[in-house]
Amino acid sequence: PVLSRNRDFAKWNIATPDTAASTAVPDNFTLTGTNATSVRITTNVAQTGQYGVQIVPGAGSVSQMYQSVGLLSDGVSSDNLASKAVTIVLVGRATAASKLRGWYSDDGGTTKQYTSYHTGNSMYQELTFQATVGSSASNPTFGWEQAASATCQVSSCYLVLNAISDGVRKQTYQAAEIEKMWDQSAGPGALVLKVPQQWSLGGQIEVH
């Protein structure tokens, strides 16, 4: 049910744990904002032992962290995200009101739909918004924005198919290991992972 990647910021593309640079950005996410930097944190996180992200915004500039999920339409044109319901989920903490909120966009961030703002009570809150992917959507993208001169931490940000549920929150949805099947018929250097024919939208393949 989770359409995005690295929802809890476990991956930072480093070989040695706990050595992320002060400007590190979690894998699969992009940071924008004038002079903004990203910090990997282990304090003020929603769950002990997990990582979080703190954006240090540039003066007078709104900062954003976002990820594109794609339409999943290559070769499966009848089973893509167009016209489907999706939910952006942001688990974050802010020390002032109206400083942190999540967003979803059909077009890579040009036009956004927003969650409500964090109330600024210095506690972690789950902010969600359910949207319908447009029939002509070009680049489904989600993320969060942080106001300038704000202190915020984010422990999780992800996009799910349909509505959010407790099973998705707790990551207790069903998983099964499948047999490895590789196809090299395209020639040398081309290695394609084959998946079962019953594969459909709403599931996810994890390759370790």
Backbone bond lengths (Angstrom), bond angles and torsions (degrees), N, CA, C in turn:
res aa  C-N    CA-C-N  psi(-1)  N-CA   C-N-CA  omega(-1)  CA-C   N-CA-C  phi
1 P - - - 1.458 - - 1.533 113.53 -
2 V 1.341 118.29 -19.50 1.463 121.75 -179.65 1.528 108.32 -86.37
3 L 1.325 116.80 119.57 1.457 121.94 -175.06 1.521 112.51 -89.16
4 S 1.318 116.87 -19.64 1.466 121.17 -174.36 1.521 110.98 -99.84
5 R 1.346 115.24 -174.25 1.460 121.02 -176.14 1.527 110.50 -126.98
6 N 1.333 114.87 152.34 1.467 122.15 173.26 1.529 111.67 58.42
7 R 1.313 116.20 48.71 1.470 121.53 -172.27 1.522 113.03 -62.21
8 D 1.331 118.00 -34.09 1.467 121.51 -177.59 1.522 112.83 -107.65
9 F 1.329 116.67 15.63 1.464 122.69 175.58 1.537 112.56 59.13
10 A 1.318 116.24 43.06 1.463 120.22 177.64 1.528 111.78 -79.65
11 K 1.342 116.65 -23.70 1.470 120.38 -175.00 1.525 111.00 -108.53
12 W 1.342 114.98 130.11 1.468 121.74 179.84 1.517 111.48 -133.59
13 N 1.325 117.35 16.72 1.462 122.55 175.75 1.524 112.44 54.78
14 I 1.318 116.32 47.00 1.464 121.24 176.34 1.519 109.14 -128.63
15 A 1.338 116.19 144.94 1.457 121.18 -178.94 1.522 111.73 -79.39
16 T 1.325 117.07 -33.02 1.461 121.15 -177.83 1.518 109.73 -110.21
17 P 1.342 118.00 120.34 1.462 120.09 -178.19 1.528 112.36 -59.24
18 D 1.314 115.26 152.07 1.464 123.34 174.57 1.520 113.41 65.33
19 T 1.324 117.56 25.48 1.459 120.03 178.07 1.528 112.19 -122.15
20 A 1.317 117.35 18.56 1.463 119.71 -178.70 1.522 110.22 -63.00
21 A 1.304 115.48 137.15 1.458 120.43 179.73 1.523 110.29 -68.07
22 S 1.325 115.86 162.94 1.457 120.05 -177.94 1.519 112.09 -64.07
23 T 1.327 116.77 -20.69 1.466 120.36 179.62 1.524 112.33 -102.95
24 A 1.326 117.60 15.43 1.462 120.48 -177.60 1.522 111.17 -65.77
25 V 1.326 115.44 144.26 1.460 122.95 176.08 1.526 107.32 -118.92
26 P 1.336 119.50 133.76 1.463 120.41 -179.45 1.523 111.77 -59.69
27 D 1.325 116.36 146.23 1.457 122.13 -178.67 1.527 110.94 -53.56
28 N 1.326 115.14 143.09 1.463 125.43 176.04 1.526 113.52 76.42
29 F 1.326 118.39 -4.59 1.465 121.43 178.21 1.524 110.47 -107.52
30 T 1.329 115.42 156.34 1.468 122.80 177.73 1.520 108.70 -125.36
31 L 1.330 116.14 137.79 1.456 122.00 179.25 1.524 110.00 -107.13
32 T 1.339 117.07 133.10 1.459 121.47 173.94 1.518 109.23 -131.39
33 G 1.311 115.75 157.31 1.457 121.90 -179.11 1.523 108.72 135.46
34 T 1.305 117.02 133.47 1.459 121.67 -176.88 1.524 111.18 -57.26
35 N 1.339 116.05 118.39 1.467 123.29 178.10 1.527 113.63 61.25
36 A 1.327 117.81 17.81 1.464 120.25 178.15 1.526 110.71 -77.40
37 T 1.326 116.10 144.91 1.463 121.84 175.14 1.518 109.09 -129.68
38 S 1.321 115.25 161.09 1.458 122.25 -178.73 1.525 109.30 -117.39
39 V 1.320 116.50 140.19 1.462 121.69 179.96 1.525 109.13 -125.76
40 R 1.309 116.83 131.17 1.463 120.84 172.95 1.525 108.39 -82.25
41 I 1.335 117.06 127.79 1.457 120.96 -174.75 1.521 111.59 -123.70
42 T 1.322 115.49 156.99 1.473 122.26 174.31 1.526 111.04 -124.56
43 T 1.327 117.59 -2.78 1.461 121.67 174.36 1.525 108.46 -109.20
44 N 1.331 114.97 157.74 1.467 120.30 -175.97 1.525 111.62 55.81
45 V 1.344 115.68 41.68 1.461 121.27 175.39 1.523 108.87 -107.58
46 A 1.319 116.21 160.39 1.464 120.60 -174.22 1.524 112.03 -70.66
47 Q 1.338 117.37 -32.34 1.459 121.13 -178.69 1.515 109.67 -132.01
48 T 1.317 116.21 134.27 1.459 121.48 -179.69 1.522 110.28 -58.87
49 G 1.322 116.07 132.91 1.457 120.63 176.18 1.506 114.53 94.79
50 Q 1.315 118.71 -9.22 1.458 119.71 179.33 1.527 109.43 -102.19
51 Y 1.313 115.34 166.72 1.456 120.86 178.44 1.524 110.49 -93.27
52 G 1.300 114.99 159.31 1.449 122.18 172.24 1.514 109.40 -135.94
53 V 1.323 116.05 174.68 1.461 122.29 179.78 1.523 108.85 -123.08
54 Q 1.309 115.89 132.76 1.458 120.89 172.76 1.520 108.10 -122.68
55 I 1.323 116.13 121.06 1.462 121.05 176.16 1.525 108.38 -88.01
56 V 1.314 115.57 128.24 1.461 120.77 171.91 1.525 106.20 -98.81
57 P 1.345 117.38 101.91 1.464 119.68 -172.59 1.526 112.08 -75.45
58 G 1.316 114.90 154.04 1.452 119.97 172.17 1.516 110.16 -74.08
59 A 1.306 116.93 157.12 1.458 121.13 -177.59 1.525 110.99 -59.94
60 G 1.325 115.71 126.36 1.453 121.21 175.18 1.508 115.69 70.66
61 S 1.332 118.17 17.15 1.465 120.66 -175.03 1.521 110.85 -128.40
62 V 1.334 116.26 134.17 1.458 121.37 172.54 1.529 108.67 -74.29
63 S 1.341 116.93 136.21 1.462 122.25 -179.99 1.524 109.50 -110.79
64 Q 1.339 115.62 151.14 1.458 120.48 179.71 1.518 110.46 -138.26
65 M 1.333 115.82 145.48 1.454 123.10 170.54 1.525 105.92 -124.07
66 Y 1.336 117.40 130.29 1.459 118.11 -174.01 1.526 112.01 -149.26
67 Q 1.334 115.07 167.93 1.468 122.38 179.83 1.524 108.63 -146.92
68 S 1.324 116.96 138.91 1.468 122.30 174.64 1.522 109.28 -96.93
69 V 1.331 116.72 139.51 1.465 120.08 -178.50 1.525 112.51 -107.70
70 G 1.319 118.36 -16.31 1.463 120.02 -179.01 1.517 111.71 78.66
71 L 1.313 115.47 164.17 1.464 120.88 179.68 1.518 112.95 -87.39
72 L 1.335 117.38 -9.52 1.467 121.50 -176.75 1.519 110.86 56.43
73 S 1.332 116.89 38.23 1.461 119.76 -172.45 1.528 113.98 -103.96
74 D 1.330 118.03 -1.63 1.458 120.88 -177.12 1.525 110.20 -72.05
75 G 1.310 116.77 104.72 1.467 121.09 179.36 1.509 114.18 83.68
76 V 1.331 118.19 -5.93 1.467 120.72 178.45 1.529 108.75 -131.87
77 S 1.321 115.63 52.85 1.458 121.23 -172.71 1.523 113.23 -59.95
78 S 1.325 117.35 -24.28 1.463 119.03 -179.85 1.518 111.97 -89.80
79 D 1.327 117.84 1.20 1.464 120.77 -175.68 1.518 109.29 -140.35
80 N 1.344 115.62 59.43 1.456 118.51 179.72 1.531 109.91 -117.53
81 L 1.328 116.12 -172.40 1.457 120.34 -173.85 1.532 113.67 -81.17
82 A 1.305 117.58 -13.58 1.465 119.65 -178.26 1.526 111.14 -54.45
83 S 1.325 116.14 130.14 1.466 124.62 178.38 1.527 113.96 71.69
84 K 1.323 117.66 6.76 1.466 120.89 177.81 1.531 110.37 -90.90
85 A 1.333 116.18 157.71 1.462 122.01 175.38 1.522 109.54 -87.28
86 V 1.314 116.24 135.85 1.467 122.19 176.45 1.527 108.12 -134.83
87 T 1.332 116.01 157.16 1.459 121.15 179.53 1.516 109.68 -129.20
88 I 1.325 116.67 126.42 1.443 122.60 172.79 1.532 107.59 -85.99
89 V 1.335 116.74 131.94 1.465 122.05 -179.93 1.524 108.10 -123.54
90 L 1.324 116.28 124.18 1.459 122.38 178.31 1.523 108.49 -126.11
91 V 1.331 116.00 124.17 1.464 121.10 176.41 1.527 106.94 -111.17
92 G 1.329 115.86 106.18 1.454 119.31 -172.38 1.514 113.23 -142.21
93 R 1.326 113.72 170.64 1.464 122.37 -178.18 1.528 108.24 -132.70
94 A 1.335 116.85 137.47 1.459 121.67 178.54 1.520 108.82 -141.42
95 T 1.326 116.09 149.25 1.459 121.00 -178.70 1.520 112.60 -98.79
96 A 1.339 117.56 -0.67 1.459 121.81 176.75 1.523 108.69 -146.03
97 A 1.312 116.39 152.68 1.467 121.18 -177.10 1.524 111.27 -72.85
98 S 1.333 114.84 153.99 1.477 122.88 173.88 1.522 112.93 60.12
99 K 1.338 116.61 35.20 1.458 121.12 179.64 1.531 113.24 -114.15
100 L 1.332 117.18 -20.56 1.469 120.76 -173.81 1.518 109.55 -138.45
101 R 1.344 116.36 131.68 1.461 120.90 175.41 1.523 109.11 -157.72
102 G 1.332 116.14 156.04 1.456 122.24 177.28 1.518 111.02 -94.89
103 W 1.325 115.95 165.16 1.464 119.41 178.34 1.529 111.37 -150.65
104 Y 1.336 114.21 158.06 1.467 122.64 173.81 1.518 107.65 -129.02
105 S 1.344 116.86 144.90 1.459 121.78 179.90 1.521 110.42 -141.54
106 D 1.333 116.45 141.16 1.467 122.41 174.77 1.526 112.43 -80.65
107 D 1.346 116.56 -20.55 1.460 119.55 -168.75 1.533 113.57 -125.01
108 G 1.326 116.46 35.72 1.452 119.79 174.94 1.516 115.15 80.89
109 G 1.333 117.73 9.25 1.453 120.91 176.09 1.510 115.11 113.18
110 T 1.329 117.86 -2.69 1.463 119.87 179.22 1.531 110.62 -68.68
111 T 1.339 116.24 -45.86 1.459 122.44 177.26 1.523 108.20 -117.82
112 K 1.330 117.46 124.02 1.460 121.58 -172.47 1.528 112.12 -119.45
113 Q 1.338 114.02 152.98 1.456 122.94 166.91 1.528 106.70 -119.31
114 Y 1.337 116.95 135.59 1.461 120.46 -166.99 1.528 113.29 -112.90
115 T 1.332 115.00 152.20 1.457 120.76 164.26 1.525 107.75 -76.19
116 S 1.310 116.87 174.98 1.456 119.44 170.34 1.529 109.14 -69.94
117 Y 1.331 116.66 163.32 1.458 121.56 176.48 1.529 110.96 -76.20
118 H 1.314 116.19 151.50 1.455 121.27 167.19 1.533 107.92 -62.74
119 T 1.330 116.51 142.58 1.467 119.92 -175.51 1.522 112.90 -77.83
120 G 1.343 117.70 -11.23 1.455 119.60 177.06 1.510 115.01 83.37
121 N 1.350 117.21 22.71 1.468 119.77 -177.59 1.525 113.61 -89.44
122 S 1.343 117.51 10.25 1.474 123.46 178.47 1.524 113.33 67.92
123 M 1.325 117.58 13.22 1.459 122.50 176.16 1.527 108.41 -110.33
124 Y 1.346 115.38 155.86 1.459 118.28 175.44 1.518 110.33 -72.18
125 Q 1.322 115.73 134.63 1.454 122.64 176.97 1.523 109.67 -129.76
126 E 1.332 115.99 147.17 1.460 121.28 173.74 1.522 108.34 -94.65
127 L 1.313 116.51 119.27 1.458 122.82 179.43 1.524 108.25 -110.54
128 T 1.324 117.63 125.44 1.467 120.81 -176.65 1.523 110.59 -132.23
129 F 1.324 114.06 156.98 1.465 120.97 172.67 1.516 108.08 -152.15
130 Q 1.338 116.77 127.72 1.460 120.91 177.93 1.522 109.13 -97.83
131 A 1.314 115.72 128.58 1.458 122.06 -179.23 1.521 109.51 -126.87
132 T 1.307 115.79 164.71 1.460 121.89 173.09 1.519 108.50 -110.20
133 V 1.308 116.96 123.41 1.454 121.15 178.76 1.523 108.21 -65.74
134 G 1.317 116.41 128.84 1.450 119.99 -177.25 1.519 113.21 -64.65
135 S 1.306 116.36 151.74 1.468 120.41 179.90 1.519 111.89 -64.20
136 S 1.337 116.51 -22.50 1.466 120.52 178.75 1.533 111.32 -114.58
137 A 1.317 117.08 24.34 1.465 121.19 179.75 1.528 110.36 -58.42
138 S 1.324 115.78 140.95 1.460 120.25 -177.14 1.524 113.48 -108.65
139 N 1.338 117.43 -27.97 1.461 119.60 -173.85 1.527 109.96 -158.89
140 P 1.334 118.60 78.76 1.470 120.26 179.16 1.528 111.03 -57.47
141 T 1.320 115.88 124.91 1.460 122.39 -175.19 1.523 108.84 -140.96
142 F 1.324 116.13 145.82 1.459 119.97 178.26 1.521 108.61 -139.74
143 G 1.310 116.27 163.91 1.452 119.64 177.81 1.510 110.99 171.90
144 W 1.338 115.61 -157.67 1.450 119.55 176.54 1.523 110.06 -141.07
145 E 1.311 115.10 158.11 1.451 120.54 176.31 1.523 109.81 -124.17
146 Q 1.328 114.51 147.18 1.455 121.61 -178.13 1.518 108.90 -128.27
147 A 1.319 115.87 131.02 1.454 120.25 -179.28 1.523 111.04 -68.26
148 A 1.312 115.60 157.39 1.461 120.43 177.65 1.528 109.97 -63.84
149 S 1.326 115.41 149.86 1.475 121.67 177.55 1.517 111.57 58.41
150 A 1.328 117.65 35.59 1.460 121.92 178.37 1.525 109.80 -115.12
151 T 1.325 115.85 150.97 1.462 121.88 175.26 1.524 108.09 -111.79
152 C 1.321 116.06 109.40 1.466 121.37 -176.16 1.525 109.27 -139.07
153 Q 1.334 115.27 149.30 1.451 121.30 172.59 1.530 108.31 -130.08
154 V 1.335 116.18 143.75 1.466 121.60 179.79 1.522 108.75 -124.07
155 S 1.338 116.22 129.51 1.458 120.97 -179.26 1.517 113.36 -103.48
156 S 1.318 116.67 -17.07 1.459 119.19 -179.01 1.521 109.28 -162.55
157 C 1.328 115.76 142.39 1.460 121.04 174.99 1.526 107.71 -153.61
158 Y 1.324 116.74 123.88 1.463 119.17 -176.18 1.525 110.98 -158.05
159 L 1.335 114.85 167.57 1.457 122.71 179.76 1.522 108.56 -121.61
160 V 1.335 116.53 130.76 1.457 120.70 -179.26 1.524 110.17 -121.37
161 L 1.309 115.18 155.65 1.454 121.25 174.33 1.521 108.90 -77.02
162 N 1.320 116.89 134.59 1.467 123.72 -179.38 1.525 110.44 65.45
163 A 1.319 117.59 -147.31 1.464 121.91 -175.28 1.526 111.07 -87.63
164 I 1.326 115.88 157.80 1.445 121.17 175.76 1.538 109.03 -74.83
165 S 1.336 116.18 144.55 1.459 121.25 179.75 1.527 109.17 -134.88
166 D 1.333 116.20 164.85 1.462 119.86 178.50 1.524 111.23 -62.85
167 G 1.325 116.83 -34.14 1.458 119.83 178.73 1.522 112.18 -62.11
168 V 1.330 116.21 -39.04 1.463 120.27 177.41 1.522 110.32 -72.24
169 R 1.335 117.34 -41.31 1.461 120.52 178.43 1.528 111.04 -56.96
170 K 1.324 115.98 -44.54 1.468 121.68 -176.02 1.524 112.80 -89.74
171 Q 1.336 116.61 -2.37 1.456 122.91 -179.56 1.530 111.51 56.39
172 T 1.323 115.09 44.19 1.461 121.05 179.63 1.521 112.18 -106.58
173 Y 1.334 117.71 13.57 1.454 119.64 179.14 1.540 109.56 -70.51
174 Q 1.317 114.84 158.58 1.454 121.23 -172.28 1.527 112.25 -66.20
175 A 1.326 115.33 140.70 1.460 121.47 175.67 1.524 108.77 -137.56
176 A 1.320 117.25 148.86 1.459 121.70 179.78 1.518 109.61 -146.48
177 E 1.312 116.38 142.70 1.459 120.85 177.62 1.524 108.99 -83.72
178 I 1.323 116.77 135.55 1.455 120.31 -179.91 1.526 110.11 -109.83
179 E 1.307 115.09 159.30 1.463 120.52 178.55 1.527 109.71 -68.33
180 K 1.333 115.54 139.19 1.462 119.54 177.92 1.528 110.28 -74.00
181 M 1.317 116.05 128.05 1.459 121.50 176.78 1.523 107.92 -135.12
182 W 1.328 116.43 120.37 1.463 120.85 -176.96 1.522 110.57 -116.84
183 D 1.307 115.49 142.83 1.457 121.42 -178.68 1.527 108.60 -122.58
184 Q 1.327 116.43 117.11 1.462 121.10 178.14 1.529 111.47 -113.02
185 S 1.337 116.70 22.15 1.459 120.29 -176.11 1.525 112.49 -67.53
186 A 1.345 117.25 -16.35 1.464 120.08 -179.74 1.527 111.89 -76.56
187 G 1.345 117.22 -6.88 1.455 119.39 177.06 1.517 112.71 114.84
188 P 1.314 117.51 176.04 1.461 122.23 -177.89 1.536 111.56 -58.06
189 G 1.312 115.19 136.24 1.456 120.34 177.85 1.512 114.07 88.24
190 A 1.324 117.96 -10.20 1.464 121.46 179.99 1.526 108.93 -103.36
191 L 1.314 116.90 115.37 1.461 121.73 -179.33 1.523 108.18 -124.79
192 V 1.313 117.11 113.76 1.460 122.08 -174.41 1.523 109.29 -113.52
193 L 1.330 116.88 128.22 1.455 121.38 175.64 1.526 108.90 -82.22
194 K 1.319 116.99 122.60 1.455 121.71 178.64 1.525 109.36 -92.46
195 V 1.307 116.54 140.33 1.458 121.37 179.50 1.527 108.91 -120.41
196 P 1.351 117.62 160.14 1.465 120.36 -177.36 1.520 112.46 -59.02
197 Q 1.318 116.44 153.45 1.463 121.27 -177.52 1.523 112.53 -64.32
198 Q 1.331 117.75 -25.10 1.463 119.61 -178.49 1.519 112.27 -79.33
199 W 1.332 117.12 3.93 1.459 120.85 178.37 1.523 110.81 -59.48
200 S 1.347 116.98 135.18 1.453 119.85 -179.87 1.523 110.29 -151.21
201 L 1.311 116.14 169.65 1.443 122.14 177.74 1.530 110.68 -58.25
202 G 1.310 116.46 139.40 1.457 120.02 -178.61 1.517 112.21 108.98
203 G 1.314 117.43 -2.93 1.449 121.74 175.95 1.511 109.57 -120.34
204 Q 1.308 116.27 179.79 1.456 120.15 -176.88 1.532 108.96 -150.09
205 I 1.325 115.56 137.83 1.459 121.45 174.86 1.516 108.62 -100.05
206 E 1.328 118.07 126.80 1.455 122.45 174.45 1.516 108.48 -108.31
207 V 1.324 116.44 125.96 1.467 122.15 178.39 1.518 107.71 -109.99
208 H 1.326 117.00 121.99 1.467 121.96 -178.72 1.523 108.59 -105.25
